[in-house]
Amino acid sequence: MNIGLGIDTGGTYTDTVLMDMDCQKILSKAKALTTRDDLSVGIRNSINKLDHGLFPEIVLVSMSSTLATNSIVEGKGCRVALISVGRRFDKTIVADEVLEIAGGHDLNGKAAAELELDKVRGFLQEVGEKVDAIAISSYLSVRNPEHEVAIKALANEMTELPIICGHELTSSLGFDERTLTAVLNARLIPIIKDLMLSVKKALKNFEICAPLMIVKGDGSIMGEAVALEKPVETILSGPASSLTGAKILTGEKDAIVIDVGGTTTDIGILRNGHPDLDMEGALIGNRRTRVLAADISTAGLGGDSRIIVNGRKLILSPLRVVPLCIACSQWPEITGKLEEASHHVSRFTPESFELESIVQETEFFVKLKPMPGNNIGENEKAFLELVAKGPHSLQEAAKILGIHQFHFNVRKLEQLGVIQRIGLTPTDLLHAEGSYREFDHRPSEIAVDIQSKKMGMTPSEFIDFAKGRIIEKFCQELMKKLFYEETAQNEIGPIGEDLMDKAIRGSDGRDYRCRIDIIKPLIGIGAPVGAFLPAVAERFRTPLILPEHSEVGNAVGAITGSILEKVSILIKPKQGLGTMEDPACTLFSPYERLDFQTLSEAVEHAISSGSQHVREMAIRAGAEQVDIKTHRNDKKVAFGMGYDGEALMECVVEVSAVGKPRQFNNCER
């Protein structure tokens, strides 16, 4: 039997599955809490719950992770030197050391200025000990990469640091986007290296010896050697895995996939069996990259989302907190603290306060890590010393320390990742309701009782009301995604908001009502989907598919992906020759620029060289039995009214290689 081990490290849970690779049958599955300070611990805990008797049959390990995405958003990574050639780059792109020199090319691939290699040599001598990686970005290197290639060759002679060029990551225009992608890629190299070492360490504990693959943002997979060179391609790998997993678990080729995790909900679309891709490049932290990735809409709504009750108002916050039912497994004293809080009268916090500053009797804080530097006040230092001993509410801290609760800047401490908030979440609602119970439900029940009294409701009425608000939020995020797919517009406007609200709530206006029917089935991935998505599907009159094993759908997607490598080759007729039947042309690819006497010769060379290029890339990524596919797209313009014929503007040859990863388990123990 050929068994694959799939791993997904999400924001809350690390999921693992053992799968028969021949018939795609799940043999064993497990979940464990993600350990953010050391991911290998959570991975090891999850693997340990699997059937150990199957471990000797594992021939492949593949994982997806939010690590790259989270690291970019949080600004983590190594020190990077950027060499920018031929154009001033967007200064919001942050690098630790920067050199700007002359060079670069024009749209025809001709050098715009002589490359200043002497300045590069001096720069590298100066910063060699100050940085951990080097990024090189030359203007229009996608038309001719010779300047980036020359700088990389020089850098390789002078240093052993990792070096990445913009043209190696994308063939798309956009100097700033390509520069950002190169810098991010360089910054992520040590992070992904540490992740893979952690995974391999965990695998070694169980004597699992098999190739390790990493899921890319487009849902395909790559080997660890390629992942070390191009770690930026792993951004959005978790959401992409959910799309692949949804297809495998259901057999559906056209569907809307809603992946409900602990921290976020990701919405993507399967079209003809493949994830819908964002061809402009993934958006991370509101910055456009040139990383080809699944077109995913992410909302701050999940099982760990913060539920706030202020007076008689209920608010859903995107802030991730630890559910009370989970926290009490590590800090059992939380239950007693909640019971004590239930005897006190709740206070209203002015609505002018920011959400993070609204005080909840049902919330507690614990210290996560030491404070970087000393840029905090005495109140915060005292607060940190207190919560380092165990969970405390703001009311408790105020009473013990003799400091008013509003004088603690907990928001700043949370932003720095120094403390973690524990509080009421959708996961707690389900535990209190009894519809989903994996942890101790008692603290959830007490917190629901406290918050329901504020709103003048019974606990069951409060749970129904809160679940209704959560379902409406799911509906809103789903419609925003579909509106964007249809119109490519993010701004809905007041009229669109009104129509969407009427459709979601089924309410009538004075003179009209609105109904929206979704014409694709919904597929739910994630543990809590059964509690919320049936009502979502009902409101839009569309089928809902909740497949067996949906709670580990991302891990299924991780182990069932294929290796996919692509190259796009541009061919442009010589100036003024586009009207000819077989004009002389110039070919632009990521690895060469060539002139041809005819278009036919250029296309033939593009197919031949492109096929060889992607085949080598796929084999290096770990594929075997590679299939090559080519597609040609000619862009032509008509002469206009009164004239016959048309002119060729450009020809794009796309070549792709698809293959399953090599599988083996013969190695030294």
N, C-alpha and C positions, 0 to 999 in steps of 0.2 A: 504494500500500500504506500502511495506517495502522499505524505501529509504536509500541509503548509501551516505555519503559525502566523496569524495576523495580529498586529498590535496597533492600537490607537490610543495615544495619550491626549486626552481632552482636558479642558480646564478644570473639571471636577473628577471625572473617572478615567481610569486606564482600563480599556477593554481588550480582551484577548480571545481568540478562537483557534481551535484546531480543526482543519478542514481537509477532507479527502479531495485532493487536487484532481483526481480523475473524474469523479462524479459530482463534485462541488457540493458535498454533503457535510454539514457541521457535525463534528464528532464530540466536541467539548467546548464550553464557553465559560468565561468568568469576567468579573468586574472587581476593581479595587480602587480606593480613593487615590487620585493623583497626588504625589508628593512633590510639590513645586520646588522645594529647596534641593531635592535630589530625585530626579525622575526615575532613576534606576530602582529606587525602593518601591515605588508604586508598580513599576513594570514587574519586578520580581514577585511582589505580593499577588499580582493578578495571575502570572504564569503558574505560581505555586498552587492555585486553586484548580488548574486544569488536570486532566487525566495523565498522570506521570507515565503510565504504561505505554502511552503513544509517543513519548518523546524520542525514542530511538528511530522512529519512522519519519521524523521531520526532515524534509529535503529542501525547504525554503522558508525563510523568515522575511516578512515585509511589514513595514510600519508606516503609519501616518502620524503627524504631530502638529500641534499648534505652536511649537517652540519658535520656529522662524518668524511667524507672524507676530507673536507676542513680543519677541525680542526687538523687532523693528518698531512696534508701537511704543515699547517702553524705552527705546533708545539704548539698548544694550549691544555689546559686541566689542570687537578688538579695535586697536588703533590703526587707522588707515591713512596712507599717503595717496593723494590724487594728483595725477599728471594730466592736465587739461591742454589739449592741442588745438590751436586754430580758432578758438572762440571763447569768450567769457561765459562761464556757466552760471546758472542760478545760484546765488549765494546762500539760499536757504538749504542747499545741499551741504551737509556738514561733513567735513573731513578734518583729520587732525593735523596734517601737513599738506600744503598745496603748492604745486608749480604750474604756472601758466606760460606756455611757450607758443611760438609761431609754428605754422604747419597746417595740416588739414587739407581737404579736397573740395572740389566743386561737384555739382550734380552729375557731371560727366566723368567723375573719377579722376580728374586731373589735379595735380598738386597745386594748392592755392599759394603756398609759400614753402621755402626750404625748411626742413625740420631741424630744430636746434638741439642736436644730440649732445653737444658739449654742456649745455645747461642741465640736461637730464643727468649726465654723469656727475656733475657737481652736486645736484640735488640729492641723488641717491647716496653719495658719500656722506652728506650732511645728516640725512634722516634715517640712515640704516639702523641705528640703535633706538630710534624713537617710535617706530611703528611696527606693526605685526603683519601687515599685508599691503599690497600696492594695487591701485585701480588706475587704468589708463583709458582715457576717452578722447578720441580725436574727431573733429568735426567732419561729418559725412564719411566716417570710416565704413559705413555699410555700402558705400559706392566704391571705396578702395581702402582696404585695411592696412596698406603698406607701412604707414607711419606708426600705427599701434604695434604692428609686428616688429618693426625695427626697435622700438623702445623696449618691448618685452624681451627681445634677444639681448639687448644691452643689460637690462636689469637682471636677467638670468646669469649673466657673466659676473655680475657684481654682488649678488645676494642670493640667499636660499629662501627668501620670503615668498609666500604665495603671491602670484601675479595674475590679474584678470583684466581682459580687454573688453571694451564695450561691444565690439563686433562679434565676440564669441558668445554673447548672451542673447542677441537679437539681430534681426536683419531689417528692423523697422526704422523709419525716419523718426527724428525727435531727439536732438542732441541732449537736452536737459534730462529727459526721461531715461535715455540710455546711460547718461553719466550717473544719475541717481541709482539705477539698477546695478551698475558696476561697483559703486561705493557700498551699497547695501550687501552685495554679494561678498565683497572682500571682508566686510565687517562680520558676516555670519560664519565665515569659515571655521574659526575655533569653536563656536557654539555648536555647530553641527558635528564637528569632530568629537567634542565632549559627549554629545548625545549618543553617537554611535559607539563610543567606547563604553558608555554606561550600559547600553543595550547588550553589547557583547559580553560585558562583565556579568550581567544578569543571566544571559544564556549559558555562560560557562558554569555558573552555579548548578545548572540542571543538566550539564553535559550535552547541551544541544549544539550541534556543530553543522551549520548550513549557511549558504550565502545569505547576506543581509541586503534587502532592497528598501528603498525609500520612495514614498508616494510623492509625485510632483503635483503642482497646483492644477494641472489639467486632468488629473485622475490616472495618468500613466505612471510607470515606476522606473526607477533607475538604480544601478548598483552603487555601492558605497564609494567607489573610486570617483565616479562622476559626481556624486552628491557632494564630495569634498571640494570639487572644483566649482560646482554651480549650486551652492546651497540655497541661493535666492529662489531657485525654481521649486523649492518645497513650501513656499508660502501658500496658504489656503489648501494645504494637502488634506487636512482633516475634513473640511466640507466637501472637497472633491471625492474623497473616499466614500462619503455617505451617498453620493449619487451612484457611484459604481456598485456599492453594496445594495442599494435599493433595486437596481436593475437585476442583480444576481438573485436576490431574495424573492422577487416578484415575477420576473420575466417580462415586465413592462418595458416598452421602448420609448413611449411618449407619455410623460407624466410630470407632475410637479412634486418635488421632494421637499418635505419639511423636516429638518433635523433639529429636534429639541434637545439641547444639551443642558448642562448645569448653569453655564454662564450666558450663552447666547442661543438664539434660534437662527439657523441658516436655511435659506430658501434658494433652491436651484431647480433647473428644468432639464429633463432628459428629452432630447429630440433625436428620433431615429436610433435610439440605443446609445447615444453618446451625450456627455455633459455639454450643455450650451456654454460656449467659451466667450470670454470678453476679449475680442480681437484687438482692442486698443491697449490691453495690458491691465494687470490687476491694480486696483486702487487699495493702498494700504496707508492708513492714517491720513486720508484725504490727499495723498500724493500719488500721481500716476506713475507706474513703473512700466517697463517693457517686458514683463513676465507674462507669458501666455498661461492663463489660469481659468478655471471654471467661473462663469458669471454668477457669483453668489451674492445674495442680499443678506446681510447680517444685522440682526436686531438684538439689543440688550435685553432679552427676555428669555429666561430659562428657569430651571428648577431651583436655582440659587438666587433669583432676583429678589431684591428687598421689597417687602410689603410694609407700607407706612400707614398708620392710622393717626390722624391729627384732628382731634375733636370728632366730628361725624363725617370726616372726609377720608376716603381710602385712596392711596396713591401707589402706583407701581413704578419703582425706580429701577434703572438699568444697573445700579450698583450691585456687584456680586458680594453676598455675605454667606457665611457658613450656616446652613440650616440648623435649627435648634436640636432636631432629632439626631443629626449627625454629631454635632458638637458635644452632646452629653455623653457620647460613648468614650470621649477622651477626658471630659470634665464633668463627672456625674453631679457635682455640686450645683450645676446650672438648674436642675429640677427644683432643688430646695430654694434657690434664689428666686425662681419664678413663682413658687408658692407663696413666698414672703411678699413679692411685689403685687400679687393678686389681692392683698388686703389693703393696699394703699389706694388713695384717690388719684386718678390720672390728671395730669395738667395739660392744658392746651398750649402749643407753641405758636407764636405769631406766624401767619402765612408768608410774611416778608422774609422769613428765614429761608436760607437755601436748604434743599432736601437733606443734604448730608449733616446739617446742623439741627434737624428736628430730633428731639430727644424721645426715645421709646423705652418704656420700662422693661420691655421684652428683649432688649439688645444688650450685648456684652462685648467687651474688647479683650483681646489677648495680644501679647507681644510676639512678633514674628522673627525679628532680627535686630541687631544693634543699629543705632542711629548713625548714619554716615555723617561725620563731622559733628559740630556742636552748634549748628544754626537753629536752635530751638530755645524757647524760654524756660524759666524755672518751673512753671506750671506743667509744661509738657514733660520735662525731665522727671518730675515727681509722679506724673501719671504713668509714664513708661515703667518706672521702678515698681509701681503697684501692680500693673497688669502683667508684668513679667512673672509674678507669683501665681497668677491664675486669672480666670475671667472675672471682670467687674463691670457693672453698669456705670453710666455717668453719675447717676444718683448716688451709688455706693462710693465712687471715687470722691465726689464732692463732700460727702459726710465724713469719710475717713481722713481726707487731706485738709478739710476746712477751706476748700476753694470752691467758688460757685461753678456749677456744671457748665455754664456757657463760657467759662474762661479757659477751657481746655480746647486747643486747636486740633481736634481729632481729624478734621478733614485733611490738614497738611500731613499728619502722620500716616494717614491712609494712602495719600498720593505717593508718599515716599516708600510705601510698602513695609513700614516699620510695625504697624499693628494690623490686626484682622478683626473685622466686625462679625459678630454672630447675631442672627436675628430671624424673624418670621419670614418664611419663603413659601412659594407654591408647593415645594416638597413637604413642608410642614402641614399645609392645608390637607394634602392627600393622606398624610399619616393621621391627622386628627379625624378626618372623615372615615378612615378605615379602608379606603379603596386601594391604597398602596402602602405597604408597611415592610420596610427593610431594616429600620432602626427603631429605637425606643420612641413610642408615640406619646408618652406621657408629657414631656415638655412641650410638644406641639399642641396638645389639648389645652394645657394651662394657658399658653400664649394666646390661642384662639379665644379662650374664655375672657381673658383680659381685654383684648382688642374688640371683641363683640360687644362688651358692656359699654365701651366708649360710643359705639354707634347705635346703642339702644336695640340691639338684636340678640337673638339666641345664637349660640355657637353654630347650629346648623344653618340658620339664616345667613350668618356672616360668611360661612364657607361657600354657600351658594352664590351670594353676592360677589365675593372676591373671585370665585371661579368664572363668573359671568364677565367681570372686568378683564380677566386674563384672556378669555376666549375672544372678546372684542379686540383686544390688542393683537392677538394672533391674526384675526381677520384683517385688521388694518395693515399689518406688515405684509400679508399675502397680497392684498390688493395693490399696495404701493409697488411691489415687485412686478406684478402683472401690468400695471399701468406703464411702468418704465419699459418693459419688454415691448409694449405696443406702440409707445410714443417716443421713447428715448428721452423723456423729460422727467426730472426728479420733482419739480414743483407742481403740486396738484392744483393749488389755488382754492379760494373759498367755495366756488361752485362745485368743483370736484370733491372737496371735503364734504359738502352737504349731500351730494349724491351717494358718496361712499358710506356716509353715516346712515342714511336711510336704508341703503341696501343691506348693511350689516345688522342693523337693529330691527329691520322689518317695520319701520315706523312710517306713517303717512304725513305728508306735508299738508298745507291748506288745500292744495289743488292737485297734487300728484304724488305718486310713490315711485320708487326706483327698485328694480330687481336686477341682479347680476348673476348669471349662470356661468360657472366655469366649465369649460368643455374638455378638460383633461382630468383624469383621476388624480387624487392626492395620495401620496405615499408617506406614511409617518415612520420616522426613524428616531429612536431614542426611548428611554425607559418610560417617561411620563406621557407619551403621545396618546395613549388610550383614554386618559382623563380629560383631554382638552380638544383633540382634533375631530372627534365625531360631531361635535356641535358646529365646528368650523365648516366641515363638509356639508352638513345639513343646511346651513344658511345659504350656501352657494349651489345647492342641488347638484352635487357631484359625488361620485363614488369615493370612498376612503378605503385604502388598502393598508392594513396593519399586519405586516408579515410576521410569521414566526421568526424569532431571533432578532427582531428589530432593535432591541436594546443594545446589540453589539454590531449593528449594521456597518459602522465605520470600520471596524476590524475586519469584517467580511470583505468590504471594498478594498482594504489594504492588501489582502492576500490574493485577490482575484484579478488584479490589474494586469495590463500588458505593457511591455516596453514599446514606446512610440518615439521615434525621432523624425524630425521634419527639417526641410530646408526649402526656402523660397528663393528662386533665382529670377532676377529681372533682366529682360532683354529689351533694349530701346533702339529703334532705327536711327541711323545717322541723320543729322539735321537736314530736313527737306526731302528725305527719301521715303517717308512713310506711305506715299501713294503707290510705290512700286510693288509688284507682286511678290518679290523675294529680295527685300532691300538689304544693304550692308547694315550691320548692327554692332552694338557694344553689349557685352554680357557682364552683369554685376552679380557676384555671389559673395557669401561671407568669407570665402577663401581665395578669390581671384577676380581680376578684371581682364577681359579679353575682347579683341576686335575680330569680327568675322565678315567675310565677303557677302554672305547671304544669311537670311533669317533661318532657313532650313538647317544650315550647318550649326548655327547658334543653338537652336532647339535640340538638335541631336546631341550636341556636346553637353547641354544643360541636363538632359535626361541621363546621359552616360555618367558624367562626373557627379551629378547629384545623387544618383543611385549608389555609386561607390561610397560617397561621403556618408550618407545616412546609414548604409549597411555597416560601415566601420564603426559609426557612432553607436548603433544598436548593439553590435557585438561587444563593444567596450562597456556598454551599460549592462551587459549580462544576458543578452538575448541569444537564442538559437532558433534555427528554422525561420529565418527572417523573410517576410514577404514585402516586396517593393510595389508601391502604387505611385502613379504619376497623374498629374492633372495640369492641363494647359488652359490659360485664360487670356484671350486677346482683348485689349481695350481699343476700340476704334471709334472714330467720330465721322459723321456724315458731312459732306461738303455744304449741305444746305439746299434750300428750295431752288429749283431750276438747274441743279447740278446733279450729275450721276456720280456714284462711287463714294468711297470713304477712305480715310487715312488711318493707318495703324499708329497708335500712340505708344503702346508698350505691350509686351507679352510677358506673362508671369508663368513660370513653370514651377509647380510645387511637387516635391518628391518626398514621400514618407516611407519609413520602414517600420513594420510591426512584427513583433515576435514575443513569444512567451519566454520567461527567464529560465536559464539553465538551472537544473535541480540536481543536487547531489548531497550526500551526507558522509562521504568517505574522507575522513581527515584524522589527524593525530589527536588522540584524546589527552 
